[in-house]
Amino acid sequence: MSFLGFILLGLIAGAIAKLILPGRQGGGWLATLVLGVIGALIGGWIGGAVFGVGYNGFFSIQSWIIAIVGAIVVLLIWGFITGRKGSRA
């Protein structure tokens, strides 16, 4: 997959992850999209290391599942981090 295709996949996966997760995540849409790209990268790395699967191409369902699951995990972690900051103040 090309670099631009990977970035687009991560951006869309971040938007889908934001729609899937209940509640409000801090950071707005821009942060969500950036975290989606990071999540797609981490999802691909973990998928390859643990399960031996990777990105097959932009239109592969396997690539989309990996990217969306990675984005959800990163958004959950981001929510825990930003949620703790807000409760201390």
MOJOUR-V898327 format. One record per backbone hydrogen bond with DSSP energy under -1.0 kcal/mol. NH is the residue of the N-H (numbers start at 1). CO is the residue of the C=O. E is the energy in kcal/mol with one decimal. If there is no record, write none. Layout:
nh=NH co=CO e=E
nh=NH co=CO e=E
//
This chain:
nh=6 co=2 e=-2.2
nh=7 co=3 e=-2.3
nh=8 co=4 e=-2.5
nh=9 co=5 e=-2.4
nh=10 co=6 e=-2.4
nh=11 co=7 e=-2.4
nh=12 co=8 e=-2.4
nh=13 co=9 e=-2.6
nh=14 co=10 e=-2.2
nh=15 co=11 e=-1.8
nh=16 co=12 e=-2.5
nh=17 co=13 e=-2.6
nh=18 co=14 e=-2.0
nh=19 co=15 e=-1.7
nh=20 co=16 e=-2.0
nh=21 co=17 e=-2.4
nh=31 co=27 e=-1.1
nh=32 co=28 e=-1.8
nh=33 co=29 e=-2.6
nh=34 co=30 e=-2.3
nh=35 co=31 e=-2.9
nh=36 co=32 e=-1.9
nh=37 co=33 e=-1.8
nh=38 co=34 e=-2.2
nh=39 co=35 e=-2.8
nh=40 co=36 e=-2.4
nh=41 co=37 e=-2.1
nh=42 co=38 e=-2.7
nh=43 co=39 e=-3.1
nh=44 co=40 e=-2.2
nh=45 co=41 e=-2.0
nh=46 co=42 e=-3.0
nh=47 co=43 e=-2.7
nh=48 co=44 e=-2.0
nh=49 co=45 e=-2.4
nh=50 co=46 e=-3.1
nh=51 co=47 e=-1.0
nh=53 co=47 e=-2.2
nh=60 co=57 e=-1.3
nh=64 co=60 e=-1.7
nh=65 co=61 e=-2.5
nh=66 co=62 e=-2.3
nh=67 co=63 e=-2.3
nh=68 co=64 e=-2.7
nh=69 co=65 e=-2.6
nh=70 co=66 e=-2.3
nh=71 co=67 e=-2.2
nh=72 co=68 e=-2.4
nh=73 co=69 e=-2.3
nh=74 co=70 e=-2.3
nh=75 co=71 e=-2.6
nh=76 co=72 e=-2.4
nh=77 co=73 e=-2.3
nh=78 co=74 e=-2.6
nh=79 co=75 e=-2.4
nh=80 co=76 e=-2.1
nh=81 co=77 e=-2.3
nh=82 co=78 e=-2.8
nh=83 co=79 e=-2.1
nh=84 co=80 e=-1.7
nh=85 co=81 e=-1.5
nh=86 co=82 e=-1.7
nh=87 co=83 e=-1.4
nh=88 co=84 e=-1.0
//
